[in-house]
Amino acid sequence: MQAIIERYVRSSLHGDLYDKAFECLSQLRQAAVSEDEAPTFNKFLEKVKDLYSSGPHQGFFALLAKSKLSLITKLESEISSVVTPAEAAAFLQDKGAKPPAAEKPNPKKKDDDFDLID
């Protein structure tokens, strides 16, 4: 199932297969919760974030964040997960998104042209 999800995302043109990939991922998550396979699912979801939170398919990760499909928490799977709800919520934050830094004024150096003389 993991390979199918990745293939849907990679083969998607302008996000046309993201819904299929999302549905597969959602079903995989449900199965992982019911089978106490949270670590396997969470590891795969971390891979998905690494691959798709930036780049040409970042829209797929944005879909996950918008739908709040995140890591399986210990509230959902007490036996196999150690992830807190706060960690699961933080996971959905785009790792590439940083607040823009304020531009620092570039102090003028005196006699910059003198550096060009040998």
N, C-alpha and C positions, 0 to 999 in steps of 0.2 A: 504494500500500500504506500509506503514511503516513497519508493521509486516512481510510482504512478503520480503522486502529488507533485514531486519535483519535475517530472516530465510535463505535466499540465502547465506548470508555471513557466518553465523554460520554453515550451512550445507556443505559449500564448502570444498573440499579436494584439497589442493595445489592450491587454487584459481580458480578451474574449474567453479564456479558459479559467480565469481566476475563480469564478463561481463553482466550477466543477472541482477544482483543487481545494477550495474552501469546504465544500460539502464532504469530500473525502477526509480532509483533516478533522472536521467536526465529528464524523463517524469514528475515525481512529481514536479521537480523544474519549468519546463515550465508551468505546471498547476497552481502552486502557484503564479508565476509572473502574469499570465493572470487573475487570480481570486483575486489578491491583498491579498494573504495569506502568505506574506513573513515572518511574525513572526513565524508562525507555521512551515514552512519549515526550517527556520534558527535555531529554537530550536531543531528540529529533527537532523539537520546536526551537531549541537554541540554535541548531544548525540552520533551520529555516530563517531565523532572524539574522544570523551571520550572512547568509546568502542573499536575502531579499530585503533587508531594511534600507538598503541603498542600492543604487545602480538602476539598470533598465527595468527591473521588475519590483521596484519598491512599492508599487501600487498594491501588490499582493499583501505585503506586510501591513500596509495602511488599512487594507480590508480587515485583517486580523485585529488590528488595534481598534478600528471603528466598531467591530462586532464583539470586542472584548473576549476573543478567544485567546486564552493565555495558558500558562503552565497549570498543571493539576496541583491543587493545594492539599495540605494535610487535612483540611476540613472535608474535602471530597474523597480522599483516599487515606484514611488514618494509618493503614498498614504500610503503604509503600511510598508516601510522599513526605518530604520534610520542608516543602515550600510553604511559606506563610501567604495569606491573602495580600498583604502589602508587597511582598516580593513579586507575586504574580502581576499585580497592577503596575509595578515599576518596570517589569519586563517589557510591557507594551510600549514604553516610551522609546522613541526612535533614537538609537545610539548615535546617529550622525547629526541629529539636530542639536545645535548649541546656540545659545543666545548670541546675537551679533555683538562683537566687542566694539566698544567705542573707539573711534580712531584717535590715536594720539597725535598731537601736532608734531610735525617734524621740525625740530629746531634748526635754524639756518646756521651753517658753519661759516665763519669768516674766512675769506680768501680761499674758497674751494678750488679755484683755478691753479693755485700754487702747487697743489698735489700732482698736477699733470706735467709739471716742469721737471725734467731730469737734471 
